């Protein structure tokens, strides 16, 4: 019997901890590279716009970009919570998930998850 069990730390085998740590490192490296590429691209875009446009035009461009970003963020407020609530409600009412997914793109008065009349 020369087989030995892998050493455990906190009840978890060291090899599985090593694999998890390696996976975490790869994901973190990917995020770091993505953040770096985004920063460099944003800086380069800023240089191109400020050098290529007049001061007034660059100001209008950056102002419109900021307004667009603010409008986008404002439009997304609560959508995650609303989607979870909507799908949970449809599930509780017994509506199939396919109908719930279709109803996300349909206006309110055409929803496929109407309120139950017995409530």
C-alpha positions as CSV (number, residue, x, y, z in Angstrom):
1,X,0.0,0.0,0.0
2,X,2.1,2.8,-1.3
3,X,-0.8,5.1,-2.1
4,X,-1.1,8.1,0.1
5,X,-4.0,10.4,0.4
6,X,-3.4,14.0,-0.8
7,X,-2.8,16.4,2.1
8,X,-5.9,18.2,3.1
9,X,-6.3,21.8,4.4
10,X,-9.5,22.5,6.1
11,X,-11.1,19.3,4.7
12,X,-10.3,20.3,1.1
13,X,-7.6,18.5,-0.9
14,X,-4.6,20.6,-1.8
15,X,-4.8,19.7,-5.5
16,X,-8.4,21.1,-5.7
17,X,-7.3,24.2,-3.8
18,X,-4.5,24.6,-6.2
19,X,-6.8,24.3,-9.2
20,X,-9.2,26.8,-7.8
21,X,-6.4,29.3,-7.1
22,X,-5.0,28.8,-10.6
23,X,-8.5,29.5,-12.1
24,X,-8.9,32.6,-9.9
25,X,-5.5,33.9,-11.0
26,X,-6.4,33.4,-14.7
27,X,-9.7,35.2,-14.2
28,X,-8.0,38.1,-12.3
29,X,-5.3,38.4,-15.0
30,X,-8.0,38.6,-17.7
31,X,-9.8,41.3,-15.7
32,X,-6.5,43.2,-15.3
33,X,-5.7,43.0,-19.0
34,X,-9.2,44.1,-19.9
35,X,-9.0,47.1,-17.6
36,X,-5.6,48.1,-19.0
37,X,-6.9,47.9,-22.6
38,X,-9.9,49.9,-21.7
39,X,-7.8,52.6,-20.0
40,X,-5.4,52.8,-23.0
41,X,-8.2,52.9,-25.5
42,X,-10.1,55.6,-23.6
43,X,-6.9,57.7,-23.3
44,X,-6.1,57.3,-27.0
45,X,-9.6,58.2,-28.0
46,X,-9.5,61.3,-25.9
47,X,-6.2,62.4,-27.5
48,X,-7.6,61.7,-31.0
49,X,-10.8,63.7,-30.3
50,X,-9.0,66.7,-28.7
51,X,-6.4,66.9,-31.4
52,X,-8.8,66.3,-34.3
53,X,-11.6,68.6,-33.3
54,X,-11.8,72.2,-32.3
55,X,-12.0,73.0,-28.6
56,X,-15.8,73.8,-28.9
57,X,-16.5,70.7,-30.9
58,X,-14.5,68.5,-28.5
59,X,-16.4,70.0,-25.6
60,X,-19.8,69.2,-27.3
61,X,-18.6,65.7,-28.1
62,X,-17.6,65.0,-24.5
63,X,-20.7,66.6,-23.1
64,X,-23.0,64.5,-25.4
65,X,-21.0,61.4,-24.5
66,X,-21.5,62.2,-20.8
67,X,-25.2,62.8,-21.3
68,X,-25.6,59.6,-23.2
69,X,-23.9,57.6,-20.4
70,X,-26.0,59.3,-17.7
71,X,-29.2,58.5,-19.6
72,X,-28.1,54.9,-20.1
73,X,-27.3,54.4,-16.5
74,X,-30.5,56.1,-15.4
75,X,-32.5,53.9,-17.8
76,X,-30.9,50.7,-16.3
77,X,-31.7,51.6,-12.7
78,X,-33.7,48.8,-11.1
79,X,-33.9,46.6,-14.3
80,X,-32.1,43.7,-12.6
81,X,-34.5,43.8,-9.6
82,X,-37.5,44.3,-11.9
83,X,-36.5,41.3,-14.1
84,X,-36.1,39.0,-11.1
85,X,-39.4,40.2,-9.7
86,X,-41.2,39.8,-13.0
87,X,-39.9,36.3,-13.7
88,X,-40.5,35.2,-10.1
89,X,-44.1,36.5,-10.4
90,X,-44.6,34.6,-13.6
91,X,-43.2,31.5,-12.1
92,X,-45.5,31.8,-9.0
93,X,-48.5,32.3,-11.3
94,X,-47.6,29.2,-13.3
95,X,-46.8,30.9,-16.5
96,X,-44.2,29.0,-18.6
97,X,-40.8,30.5,-18.8
98,X,-41.0,30.8,-22.6
99,X,-44.0,33.1,-22.3
100,X,-42.3,35.0,-19.5
101,X,-39.2,35.6,-21.7
102,X,-41.4,36.7,-24.6
103,X,-43.3,39.1,-22.4
104,X,-40.2,41.0,-21.4
105,X,-40.2,42.5,-24.9
106,X,-44.0,43.2,-25.1
107,X,-45.6,46.3,-23.7
108,X,-47.4,46.2,-20.4
109,X,-50.9,46.0,-21.8
110,X,-50.0,42.9,-23.8
111,X,-48.3,40.9,-21.0
112,X,-48.7,37.2,-20.9
113,X,-48.6,37.1,-17.1
114,X,-51.9,38.7,-16.0
115,X,-52.9,38.9,-12.4
116,X,-55.0,36.0,-11.2
117,X,-58.6,36.9,-10.7
118,X,-58.9,34.7,-7.6
119,X,-56.7,37.0,-5.5
